Amino acid sequence: MFLLDDLLLAPARGLHFIASSIHDAAQDEVENERQALRDELNDLYMDLEAGALSEEAFDAREEEILDRLDELADLEADLEGGGD
């Protein structure tokens, strides 16, 4: 009887494994992009302090980076809510 149960549930387990793998990959991608944006923001601050960047250029790029970080936070919240 257990063998029959295993055979009948195998497709569902396979789909769960695939969905879980996709979810984990999406979370990894979000985290990698977040880290890249943080690194870019750090470089931006260093360029501003070194005088290699104007205040206007700094403000514009900083706003873009912070907006994208906010979008990633929302995306991660969606992934957490609909993930497992």
Steps between C-alpha positions, in 0.01 A plus 500: 500500500782741579658435162174595330480817709856589403423447133185710514664784690821510293372760249385732779833464679681569175299818441563612856873444454502700176298785650725506805812508282364789295407687816848453647663614176283812493595583858869454419465729199334770710773476762776516237348809342453661842867443582609641162289811559645546849850472357414755232356734762817468705711581192273795430560642849874452461494680162307789656746530788795486258347780293470283190124550490277808520224527759235498227633185337536337840144587602354371174684168509442455874126544449501237223688252717280558805185466288627168363584381853142583602369303201716205602366517856145487364590212270658309787189556713291357215734200476476439872122531498442268208801275537448203730 
